[in-house]
Amino acid sequence: MQEKLAVKSLYLHYPFCRHLCNYCDFYKNVPKSEADVDNFEVLLSAMFKAHDEKFSELAYEWADLETLYIGGGTPSLWGERGASKLSELLGEYDINLSQNAEFTLEVNPGSWTEESLLAWQNLGVNRFSLGIQALDSTFIKLLDRVHNIDDVYTTLAKFSEIKANFSVDFMLGLPFSEKYNRNILKELDEILSYSPKHISLYILTVKDHYIHAKDLPDDEYIEKEYMEVSNYLQSKGFLHYEVSNFALEGHESKHNKEYWKMNSVAAIGPSATGFLKEEKFRYKWKVKSAEIVEERLTEDELFLEEVYMGLRINDGLSLNKFSESEFSTIAKEWSERDLATLEDNKVKLNSKGFLILGSLMDELFLRLKNKF
């Protein structure tokens, strides 16, 4: 009998929002009625069943989950109903949380109630990710967010009051940043007064049809902003542990680290993408049926992703991944350019290196092209 492989991480996608922000490319909809949520829950149940069948086919099984992440969309809108439905599904498929599991729920300002937060906490949620993006009403409006600045302060105050373990999503490179002289460090300083344990810092990336595409700051401005914020957060005790993520010691996102380390992470929900490492098997759910689109990675594709992911995090990339001594030379050059450090036979990018990761990957491709 074939021994089954264990999966200890699960991502769940909730596809509804109160409003569709003009910059966001995640799969989501605004529900027209409760019937839309009813239909989603029926679909989700079917997806859990199909996922269980795929696990059996590939000889996988659930371990007690070390990480569970509910993203979207705006999953805090699912409320008490969602906590009850998910509890039902986890029980039906015998999916349990480990004793020290990290269970994250995404929350948007103005899209939660005290009762719903309590219901999620009773289910096991012990980490919240708050979609703040900016702490300036001008930029909240420019980002087409449905919440207002008062919603943001109310949310921050609530999570500070209950001493929650929470992360804040924050954006730089916003339209008209130069024109309106955005004081991003002042915004962050105020956010830190509410004691978040983690900051996710994203550079706004948009499609060509984005309404403010011509109003975005140039690369030089964004680079300056990124380094200012990185230096500021590190001065406040935050570790820059991944290209877009900062955490106080011990509060790095365990779930996201599973992605960056290319470990298996299962996924369920419309458009959600999962990965089963041993089978080099990536799958993405269709949005209206309990079916997946399958992809088998080649050895070379897996290697490239492992290199890219290894350079994204401060754990570093092992020099042993490359047989070519040329990579050691490249890593040394990065160190001499103050982009990385070399220790424990690993190359570890610093904030300057993270900022130009794409260019550094191009260097690798060009100089080690025979490998790729």
C-alpha positions in Angstrom: 0.0 0.0 0.0 1.4 3.4 -1.0 2.3 5.6 1.9 0.4 8.9 1.7 2.0 12.3 1.6 0.8 14.8 4.2 -0.3 18.4 3.6 -0.3 20.8 6.5 -1.3 24.1 4.9 -4.6 25.3 3.3 -5.6 28.4 1.5 -9.4 29.2 1.2 -10.7 31.9 -1.2 -13.8 33.9 -0.5 -14.8 35.7 -3.7 -17.0 38.6 -2.5 -16.4 42.2 -1.8 -18.7 45.2 -0.9 -17.1 47.0 -3.9 -14.7 46.3 -6.7 -11.6 48.6 -6.3 -10.4 49.8 -9.6 -6.8 48.5 -9.2 -7.4 45.0 -7.9 -6.9 41.9 -10.1 -7.9 39.2 -7.6 -11.0 37.2 -8.5 -14.0 38.7 -6.7 -17.6 39.9 -7.2 -20.2 42.0 -5.4 -23.0 39.6 -4.3 -26.4 40.8 -5.6 -28.3 38.8 -2.9 -27.9 36.1 -0.2 -28.5 33.7 -3.0 -25.1 34.4 -4.4 -23.5 33.5 -1.1 -25.8 30.4 -1.0 -24.5 29.3 -4.4 -20.9 30.0 -3.4 -21.3 27.7 -0.3 -22.8 25.0 -2.5 -19.8 25.3 -4.9 -17.4 25.3 -2.0 -18.8 22.1 -0.7 -18.4 20.5 -4.1 -14.9 21.8 -4.3 -14.0 20.2 -0.9 -15.4 16.9 -2.2 -13.5 17.1 -5.5 -10.3 18.1 -3.6 -10.7 15.0 -1.4 -10.9 12.9 -4.5 -7.8 14.4 -6.1 -5.9 13.9 -2.8 -6.9 10.2 -2.9 -5.8 9.9 -6.6 -2.4 11.5 -5.9 -1.9 9.6 -2.5 -2.0 12.7 -0.3 -3.8 13.2 3.0 -4.4 16.0 5.5 -2.0 16.4 8.4 -3.2 18.6 11.3 -3.0 22.0 9.7 0.0 24.2 10.7 -1.4 27.1 8.6 -4.9 28.0 7.4 -5.4 31.3 5.5 -8.8 32.7 4.4 -8.3 35.4 1.7 -10.3 37.0 -1.0 -12.2 39.1 -1.8 -13.2 40.2 1.7 -13.7 37.1 3.8 -14.6 39.1 6.9 -17.9 39.7 5.1 -18.7 36.0 5.4 -19.2 36.6 9.1 -20.7 34.2 11.6 -22.3 32.3 8.7 -18.9 31.7 7.2 -17.3 30.5 10.5 -20.2 28.0 10.8 -20.0 26.8 7.2 -16.2 26.3 7.4 -16.5 24.5 10.7 -18.9 22.1 9.1 -16.7 21.5 6.1 -13.5 21.0 8.1 -15.4 18.5 10.3 -16.8 16.6 7.3 -13.4 16.1 5.8 -11.6 15.5 9.1 -9.4 18.5 8.7 -8.0 19.6 12.1 -5.8 22.4 13.3 -2.5 21.6 15.1 -2.1 22.9 18.6 0.1 25.8 17.4 -1.5 26.5 14.0 -1.5 29.9 12.5 -5.0 30.7 11.3 -5.3 34.0 9.4 -8.5 35.8 8.3 -8.3 38.8 5.9 -10.4 41.8 7.2 -11.2 45.1 5.5 -12.2 48.2 7.4 -16.0 48.7 7.6 -16.5 45.0 6.7 -16.7 43.3 10.1 -18.7 43.1 13.3 -17.7 42.3 16.8 -19.9 39.2 16.7 -18.4 37.9 13.5 -14.8 38.4 14.8 -15.7 36.4 17.9 -17.2 33.7 15.8 -14.0 33.4 13.8 -11.8 33.5 16.9 -13.9 30.7 18.4 -13.2 28.6 15.2 -9.5 29.2 15.8 -8.5 32.4 14.0 -5.5 33.8 15.8 -4.1 36.2 13.2 -5.8 38.9 11.2 -4.6 40.7 8.0 -6.1 44.2 7.7 -6.4 45.7 4.3 -5.5 49.3 5.2 -3.4 50.3 2.2 -3.1 54.0 3.2 -3.8 56.1 6.3 -4.7 59.3 4.4 -8.2 60.0 3.1 -7.0 61.4 -0.1 -5.2 58.2 -1.1 -8.0 56.0 0.2 -10.3 57.7 -2.3 -7.7 57.5 -5.1 -7.5 53.8 -4.5 -11.3 53.5 -4.9 -11.6 51.9 -1.5 -15.2 51.5 -0.2 -14.2 52.3 3.3 -13.3 55.7 4.7 -10.7 57.0 7.1 -13.0 56.6 10.1 -13.5 52.9 9.3 -9.7 52.5 9.3 -9.3 54.1 12.7 -12.2 52.2 14.1 -10.6 48.9 12.9 -7.1 49.7 14.1 -8.5 50.7 17.5 -10.5 47.5 17.8 -7.6 45.2 17.0 -5.3 47.2 19.3 -7.9 47.1 22.1 -8.3 43.3 21.9 -4.5 42.9 21.7 -5.0 40.9 18.4 -2.1 39.4 16.5 -2.6 41.4 13.3 -0.8 42.4 10.1 -1.4 45.6 8.0 -1.4 45.6 4.2 0.1 48.9 3.1 0.8 50.3 -0.4 3.4 52.6 -1.9 3.8 54.0 -5.4 0.3 55.4 -5.3 -1.0 57.8 -8.0 -0.4 61.5 -7.3 2.0 60.7 -4.5 4.3 63.5 -5.6 1.6 66.0 -6.4 0.0 65.6 -3.0 3.3 65.1 -1.2 2.3 61.9 0.5 4.0 61.5 3.9 4.2 57.8 4.0 6.4 57.6 7.1 3.9 59.7 9.1 1.1 57.3 8.1 3.2 54.3 9.2 4.2 55.9 12.4 0.5 56.3 13.3 -0.3 52.8 12.3 2.5 51.5 14.5 0.9 53.2 17.5 -1.8 50.5 17.3 0.8 47.7 17.7 0.6 45.6 14.6 3.0 42.7 14.6 3.5 42.5 10.9 3.5 44.9 7.9 3.0 43.8 4.3 4.3 46.5 2.0 3.2 46.4 -1.6 4.2 48.5 -4.6 1.0 49.2 -6.5 1.1 47.3 -9.8 -1.7 47.8 -12.3 -2.9 46.9 -15.8 -2.7 49.4 -18.7 -6.4 50.2 -18.4 -6.0 51.4 -14.8 -7.7 54.8 -14.5 -4.6 56.5 -12.9 -2.0 54.6 -15.0 -0.5 57.9 -16.2 -0.5 59.4 -12.7 1.8 56.9 -11.0 5.2 58.0 -9.7 8.3 57.1 -11.6 10.7 54.2 -10.7 13.1 56.5 -9.0 10.4 57.9 -6.7 9.2 54.4 -5.9 12.7 53.1 -5.1 13.3 56.0 -2.8 10.0 55.4 -1.0 10.6 51.7 -0.7 14.0 52.2 0.9 12.7 54.9 3.2 10.0 52.7 4.5 12.3 49.7 4.8 14.8 51.6 6.8 12.1 53.2 8.9 10.5 49.8 9.8 13.8 48.2 10.6 14.6 51.1 12.9 11.3 50.2 14.7 12.4 46.6 15.3 10.8 45.0 12.2 12.7 42.4 10.3 12.7 42.8 6.5 12.2 39.1 6.0 10.8 39.0 2.5 10.6 41.4 -0.4 7.3 42.9 0.6 7.0 41.8 4.3 8.2 43.0 7.7 7.6 41.4 11.1 8.5 41.8 14.7 10.6 38.8 15.8 8.5 35.6 15.9 5.6 37.1 13.9 6.6 36.3 10.3 3.7 34.8 8.3 4.1 31.1 8.6 1.5 30.5 5.8 3.3 32.7 3.3 6.6 31.2 4.2 5.3 27.8 3.0 4.8 29.3 -0.5 8.2 30.9 -0.5 9.9 27.7 0.6 8.0 25.9 -2.2 6.3 23.5 0.2 2.9 22.0 -0.4 0.0 24.3 0.1 -3.5 23.1 -0.7 -6.1 25.5 -2.0 -9.9 25.5 -2.3 -12.2 28.2 -3.7 -12.9 30.0 -7.0 -9.6 30.8 -8.7 -7.5 29.5 -5.8 -4.2 28.0 -6.7 -2.6 25.1 -4.8 0.7 23.2 -5.1 1.8 19.7 -4.2 5.6 19.7 -4.0 6.4 16.0 -4.3 4.3 15.6 -7.4 5.4 19.0 -8.9 1.7 19.5 -9.3 0.1 22.9 -9.4 -3.7 23.4 -9.8 -6.1 26.2 -10.1 -9.8 26.1 -9.5 -12.3 27.3 -12.1 -14.6 30.0 -10.8 -18.0 28.5 -11.6 -17.5 24.8 -11.2 -15.7 22.3 -8.9 -13.0 21.6 -11.5 -9.3 22.3 -11.6 -6.8 23.2 -14.3 -3.8 21.1 -13.7 -0.1 21.8 -14.4 2.9 19.5 -13.9 6.2 21.4 -13.5 9.3 20.1 -15.1 12.5 19.8 -13.1 13.8 23.0 -14.7 10.6 24.9 -14.0 10.7 23.8 -10.3 14.3 24.7 -10.0 13.8 28.2 -11.4 10.9 28.8 -9.0 12.9 27.6 -6.1 15.7 30.0 -7.0 13.4 32.9 -7.3 11.6 32.1 -4.1 14.9 31.5 -2.2 16.1 34.9 -3.1 12.8 36.5 -2.0 13.3 35.6 1.7 16.0 36.4 4.2 16.6 32.7 4.9 18.6 32.9 1.7 19.4 30.7 -1.3 21.9 27.9 -0.8 25.0 28.1 -3.0 24.7 24.3 -3.2 21.7 24.6 -5.5 24.1 25.4 -8.3 26.8 23.1 -9.6 28.4 26.0 -11.5 31.0 27.8 -9.5 30.0 30.9 -11.5 27.0 31.4 -9.1 29.4 31.8 -6.2 31.2 34.5 -8.1 27.9 36.2 -8.8 26.8 36.0 -5.2 30.2 37.5 -4.1 29.7 40.4 -6.6 26.2 41.1 -5.1 27.8 41.2 -1.7 30.4 43.6 -2.8 27.7 45.8 -4.3 26.0 45.9 -0.9 22.9 43.9 -2.2 23.4 40.8 -0.2 25.4 39.0 2.5 27.1 35.6 2.2 26.8 33.4 5.3 26.2 29.7 6.1 26.9 29.0 2.4 23.9 31.0 1.4 23.3 34.3 -0.4 20.9 36.5 1.5 19.6 39.6 -0.2 19.1 42.8 1.8 16.5 45.5 1.2 18.5 47.0 -1.7 18.7 43.5 -3.2 15.0 42.8 -2.7 14.2 46.1 -4.5 15.9 45.0 -7.7 15.3 41.2 -7.5 14.0 41.1 -11.0 17.2 42.6 -12.4 19.3 40.2 -10.3 17.3 37.2 -11.7 18.0 38.5 -15.2 21.7 38.5 -14.3 21.5 34.9 -13.3 19.7 33.9 -16.5 22.2 35.8 -18.7 25.4 34.4 -17.0 24.1 30.9 -16.3 22.0 30.6 -19.4 23.2 27.0 -20.1 21.7 26.0 -16.8 18.3 27.5 -17.7 
